[in-house]
Amino acid sequence: MTKPSEQPTSTGPRSPTKWDVYCPEEDLNVLMLFPTKEAATRAASEHNAQFTPPHTAHWAVHTPGDEDPPPLTEAQREAFKQNESDFAELENHSRSVREAADSRLREADYEPGGP
């Protein structure tokens, strides 16, 4: 990660604004590439809470640089979207299986999570 003062300025086409978390105590961007200022603010709060005394990290506008990951292709975005959907479906199925298993145990006079 680089300090904001060391990040090159962009001369290419403008892309949607991304947000980083800059920590003055560490004098660098500790977390990078949040899609919204609110997400960066939440991440900064979580970062700050890890330290005693708390750090004073805050959001900063991301300046594109060599460390940035390459942009995703449409096929990659679609693959991530499908994966997210599949994992959500798996989580729902897993939850319903757990609930059914707990119900069967209760019906058999056995409390789930017991000895």
C-alpha positions as CSV (number, residue, x, y, z in Angstrom):
1,M,0.0,0.0,0.0
2,T,1.2,3.5,-0.7
3,K,0.9,6.8,1.0
4,P,-1.5,9.2,-0.7
5,S,1.4,11.5,-1.5
6,E,3.2,8.7,-3.4
7,Q,0.2,7.7,-5.5
8,P,0.4,8.8,-9.2
9,T,-2.4,10.9,-10.6
10,S,-4.6,9.4,-13.3
11,T,-4.5,10.8,-16.8
12,G,-6.8,8.1,-18.3
13,P,-10.6,8.0,-18.6
14,R,-12.6,8.6,-15.5
15,S,-14.0,5.6,-13.7
16,P,-16.5,5.5,-10.9
17,T,-15.0,6.9,-7.7
18,K,-13.6,4.3,-5.3
19,W,-12.8,4.9,-1.6
20,D,-9.8,3.9,0.6
21,V,-9.3,4.0,4.3
22,Y,-6.3,6.2,5.2
23,C,-4.7,5.8,8.7
24,P,-2.6,8.8,9.9
25,E,-1.0,6.7,12.6
26,E,0.3,4.3,10.0
27,D,0.7,7.0,7.3
28,L,-0.8,4.9,4.6
29,N,-4.0,3.6,3.0
30,V,-4.7,0.5,5.1
31,L,-7.8,-0.7,3.2
32,M,-8.6,0.1,-0.4
33,L,-11.2,0.1,-3.2
34,F,-14.5,0.4,-1.4
35,P,-17.4,1.1,-3.7
36,T,-19.0,3.8,-1.5
37,K,-17.8,6.3,1.0
38,E,-20.2,4.8,3.6
39,A,-18.5,1.3,3.2
40,A,-15.1,3.0,3.7
41,T,-16.3,4.8,6.8
42,R,-17.5,1.6,8.3
43,A,-14.2,-0.1,7.5
44,A,-12.3,2.8,9.1
45,S,-14.4,2.5,12.3
46,E,-13.6,-1.2,12.4
47,H,-9.9,-0.5,11.8
48,N,-9.8,2.2,14.5
49,A,-11.5,-0.1,17.1
50,Q,-8.7,-2.6,16.8
51,F,-6.2,-0.3,18.6
52,T,-5.8,1.1,22.1
53,P,-5.9,4.1,22.0
54,P,-8.0,3.9,18.8
55,H,-6.5,5.0,15.5
56,T,-8.1,7.9,13.6
57,A,-8.4,6.3,10.2
58,H,-10.9,7.9,7.8
59,W,-12.1,7.6,4.2
60,A,-10.1,9.0,1.4
61,V,-10.8,9.2,-2.3
62,H,-8.9,6.4,-4.1
63,T,-6.2,7.5,-6.5
64,P,-5.6,4.8,-9.1
65,G,-2.1,3.3,-9.2
66,D,0.0,0.3,-10.2
67,E,-1.2,-1.7,-7.2
68,D,-4.8,-1.7,-8.3
69,P,-6.2,-5.0,-9.5
70,P,-7.1,-5.1,-13.2
71,P,-10.8,-4.3,-13.9
72,L,-13.1,-7.3,-14.2
73,T,-14.4,-8.4,-17.6
74,E,-18.1,-8.8,-18.1
75,A,-17.7,-12.6,-18.0
76,Q,-15.9,-12.4,-14.6
77,R,-18.5,-10.1,-13.1
78,E,-21.2,-12.5,-14.3
79,A,-19.3,-15.4,-12.8
80,F,-19.0,-13.6,-9.4
81,K,-22.7,-12.8,-9.5
82,Q,-23.6,-16.4,-10.2
83,N,-21.3,-17.6,-7.5
84,E,-22.9,-15.2,-5.0
85,S,-26.3,-16.5,-5.9
86,D,-25.2,-20.2,-5.7
87,F,-23.6,-19.6,-2.2
88,A,-26.8,-17.8,-1.0
89,E,-28.9,-20.8,-2.2
90,L,-26.5,-23.2,-0.5
91,E,-26.8,-21.2,2.8
92,N,-30.6,-21.3,2.6
93,H,-30.5,-25.1,1.9
94,S,-28.1,-25.6,4.8
95,R,-30.3,-23.6,7.1
96,S,-33.4,-25.6,6.2
97,V,-31.5,-28.9,6.7
98,R,-30.4,-27.8,10.2
99,E,-33.9,-26.7,11.1
100,A,-35.4,-30.0,9.9
101,A,-32.7,-31.9,11.9
102,D,-33.4,-29.9,15.0
103,S,-37.1,-30.4,14.6
104,R,-36.7,-34.2,14.3
105,L,-34.6,-34.3,17.4
106,R,-37.2,-32.2,19.4
107,E,-40.0,-34.5,18.2
108,A,-37.9,-37.4,19.5
109,D,-37.7,-35.7,23.0
110,Y,-34.1,-34.7,22.5
111,E,-33.0,-31.1,22.7
112,P,-30.6,-30.1,19.9
113,G,-27.3,-29.0,21.2
114,G,-27.6,-31.1,24.3
115,P,-25.2,-33.8,25.6
